[in-house]
Amino acid sequence: MNPETRAAGMVADLMILSARTAPKGKATDSITAVVKTGDELTVLSDEMKRIGERDEIGFFIRDAGNIASADACVILGCAGGSVLGLNCGGCGYATCKEMAEAWTKKDQNLPFSGPNCVIKMADLGIAVGSAVKTASIHNLDNRVMYSAGVAALSLDWLPECSVAYAIPVRAAGKNIFFDRKV
C-alpha cells in the first residue's frame, strides 16, 4: 500500500470522527458511519451498476467507476424512522406518533424508507458536511454520492438506516471526481 492510500484511510477514519461528533437535534444520535475499502469497493461499484442498469439511471453507472477507483468510501446513514417527540410537523405528520405509525421499510425498488424525521435528516446533512470538511482540511479529494448511499442500503450494509449517502475519497495527482460525464 502506498503512502497516499494509507493517508486516505486515516483521513476516512477522521471523517467518521467528524460525522460522529457533529451536532445532533435534541442531542440524540442516530447516525451510522462505516468505511469500506478494497474488495468492498468492488461490491459497492457492482451494486451501483446493477441498480443503474435496472432503473436506467446513467449517473449510477458513472459513479460506480469513481467508487471502483477510490481509496476508501465513507458511508453515513441515519435511522430517520425513529422519532424525537418534538411534534414539529416537518415530516408532514401532525405528531411524531403519526409519523412512526406511517413508517414502512423500503420497497425493494425505492431507494429509501420513510417517512423520515426532518430533524434526523438535517442531522445526516450536518454529519455529511462535517465529514467532507475534514477531507477538505486534509486535501483529500472526495464527492458526496446519493447513488453509492442507495447501493449501500441495497446491500444492507446499514440495516438500521432509512437514508444513506456515501463519500468516496481518493489521494491522487488528479481529482477523479472532477471531470465526470454521464
C-alpha positions as CSV (number, residue, x, y, z in Angstrom):
1,M,0.0,0.0,0.0
2,N,1.4,3.4,-1.0
3,P,1.6,6.4,1.4
4,E,-1.3,8.2,-0.3
5,T,-3.6,5.2,0.1
6,R,-2.6,4.8,3.8
7,A,-3.2,8.5,4.4
8,A,-6.6,8.3,2.6
9,G,-7.6,5.6,5.0
10,M,-6.5,7.6,8.0
11,V,-8.5,10.6,6.8
12,A,-11.5,8.4,6.2
13,D,-11.4,7.4,9.9
14,L,-11.1,11.1,10.8
15,M,-14.2,11.8,8.6
16,I,-16.1,9.2,10.7
17,L,-15.0,11.1,13.8
18,S,-16.3,14.3,12.4
19,A,-19.6,12.8,11.5
20,R,-20.0,11.2,14.9
21,T,-19.2,14.4,16.8
22,A,-21.3,16.7,14.6
23,P,-24.2,18.4,16.4
24,K,-27.5,16.4,16.6
25,G,-31.0,17.5,17.1
26,K,-32.1,17.1,20.7
27,A,-28.6,15.6,21.3
28,T,-29.9,12.3,20.0
29,D,-27.5,10.4,17.8
30,S,-29.0,8.2,15.1
31,I,-26.1,8.3,12.6
32,T,-24.4,5.1,11.5
33,A,-20.9,5.5,9.9
34,V,-18.7,2.9,8.2
35,V,-15.6,2.9,6.0
36,K,-15.3,0.5,3.1
37,T,-12.1,-0.3,1.3
38,G,-10.5,-2.9,-1.1
39,D,-12.9,-5.6,-2.4
40,E,-15.8,-4.0,-0.6
41,L,-15.5,-1.1,-3.1
42,T,-15.9,-3.6,-6.0
43,V,-19.0,-5.0,-4.4
44,L,-20.4,-1.4,-4.0
45,S,-19.5,-0.5,-7.5
46,D,-21.1,-3.6,-8.9
47,E,-24.3,-2.9,-7.0
48,M,-24.4,0.7,-8.3
49,K,-24.1,-0.7,-11.9
50,R,-26.8,-3.2,-11.3
51,I,-29.2,-0.5,-10.0
52,G,-28.2,1.9,-12.7
53,E,-28.9,-0.7,-15.4
54,R,-32.2,-1.9,-13.8
55,D,-33.6,1.6,-13.4
56,E,-31.9,3.2,-16.4
57,I,-30.1,5.8,-14.3
58,G,-26.8,6.7,-16.1
59,F,-25.2,8.5,-13.2
60,F,-25.3,5.4,-11.0
61,I,-23.1,3.7,-13.7
62,R,-20.8,6.7,-14.0
63,D,-20.4,7.0,-10.2
64,A,-19.7,3.2,-10.0
65,G,-16.4,3.9,-11.9
66,N,-15.5,6.5,-9.2
67,I,-16.2,4.0,-6.4
68,A,-14.1,1.4,-8.1
69,S,-11.2,3.8,-8.4
70,A,-11.5,5.2,-4.8
71,D,-9.0,4.6,-2.0
72,A,-11.9,4.3,0.5
73,C,-15.6,5.2,0.9
74,V,-17.2,6.7,4.0
75,I,-20.9,5.8,4.2
76,L,-23.1,7.7,6.5
77,G,-26.7,6.7,7.2
78,C,-29.5,7.7,9.6
79,A,-32.4,5.9,11.2
80,G,-34.9,8.6,10.1
81,G,-37.9,6.5,11.2
82,S,-37.1,7.0,14.9
83,V,-38.8,10.0,16.5
84,L,-37.7,12.8,18.8
85,G,-41.1,13.6,20.3
86,L,-41.0,17.2,19.1
87,N,-44.2,17.1,17.1
88,C,-42.8,19.7,14.7
89,G,-44.7,18.5,11.6
90,G,-41.7,18.8,9.4
91,C,-42.2,15.2,8.2
92,G,-45.7,16.0,7.1
93,Y,-47.5,14.5,10.0
94,A,-49.0,16.4,12.9
95,T,-47.3,14.3,15.6
96,C,-44.2,12.0,15.9
97,K,-46.5,9.2,16.8
98,E,-48.4,9.5,13.5
99,M,-45.1,9.5,11.6
100,A,-43.9,6.4,13.4
101,E,-47.2,4.6,12.6
102,A,-46.8,5.5,8.9
103,W,-43.2,4.4,8.7
104,T,-42.5,1.4,6.5
105,K,-39.4,-0.5,5.5
106,K,-38.4,0.5,1.9
107,D,-39.8,-1.3,-1.1
108,Q,-37.0,-3.1,-3.0
109,N,-37.4,-0.7,-5.9
110,L,-37.3,2.5,-3.9
111,P,-34.0,4.0,-2.6
112,F,-35.1,5.0,0.9
113,S,-37.6,4.0,3.6
114,G,-39.9,6.6,5.1
115,P,-41.4,8.9,6.1
116,N,-38.3,10.3,7.8
117,C,-37.9,12.8,10.7
118,V,-36.9,16.1,9.2
119,I,-34.6,16.8,12.2
120,K,-32.8,13.5,11.7
121,M,-32.4,14.2,8.0
122,A,-30.9,17.6,9.0
123,D,-28.6,15.7,11.4
124,L,-27.5,13.5,8.5
125,G,-26.8,16.5,6.3
126,I,-24.7,18.1,9.1
127,A,-22.7,14.9,9.6
128,V,-22.0,14.6,5.8
129,G,-20.9,18.3,5.8
130,S,-18.6,17.7,8.8
131,A,-17.1,14.6,7.1
132,V,-16.4,16.4,3.8
133,K,-15.0,19.4,5.7
134,T,-12.5,17.0,7.3
135,A,-11.5,15.5,4.0
136,S,-11.0,19.0,2.6
137,I,-8.9,20.1,5.5
138,H,-6.6,17.2,4.7
139,N,-6.6,17.9,0.9
140,L,-8.3,14.6,0.2
141,D,-10.4,14.5,-3.0
142,N,-14.0,13.5,-2.3
143,R,-17.5,13.7,-3.5
144,V,-20.9,13.1,-1.8
145,M,-22.8,10.4,-3.7
146,Y,-26.5,9.7,-3.4
147,S,-26.0,6.8,-5.8
148,A,-23.5,5.0,-3.6
149,G,-25.6,5.5,-0.5
150,V,-28.6,3.9,-2.2
151,A,-26.4,0.9,-3.2
152,A,-25.0,0.6,0.4
153,L,-28.6,0.4,1.6
154,S,-29.5,-2.1,-1.1
155,L,-26.5,-4.3,0.1
156,D,-27.9,-4.0,3.7
157,W,-24.7,-2.6,4.9
158,L,-26.6,-0.2,7.2
159,P,-29.6,-2.2,8.2
160,E,-30.9,0.2,10.8
161,C,-30.8,3.2,8.4
162,S,-33.6,4.5,6.2
163,V,-31.4,7.0,4.3
164,A,-27.6,7.0,3.4
165,Y,-25.0,8.9,1.5
166,A,-21.5,7.8,0.6
167,I,-18.4,9.8,0.3
168,P,-15.7,8.1,-1.8
169,V,-12.1,9.5,-1.3
170,R,-9.0,9.3,-3.4
171,A,-5.5,10.7,-3.0
172,A,-4.0,11.1,-6.5
173,G,-2.4,13.8,-8.6
174,K,-5.7,14.4,-10.5
175,N,-9.1,14.6,-8.9
176,I,-11.1,11.6,-10.2
177,F,-14.4,13.2,-9.1
178,F,-13.9,16.4,-11.2
179,D,-14.2,15.6,-15.0
180,R,-17.2,13.2,-14.9
181,K,-19.5,12.6,-17.8
182,V,-22.9,10.8,-17.8
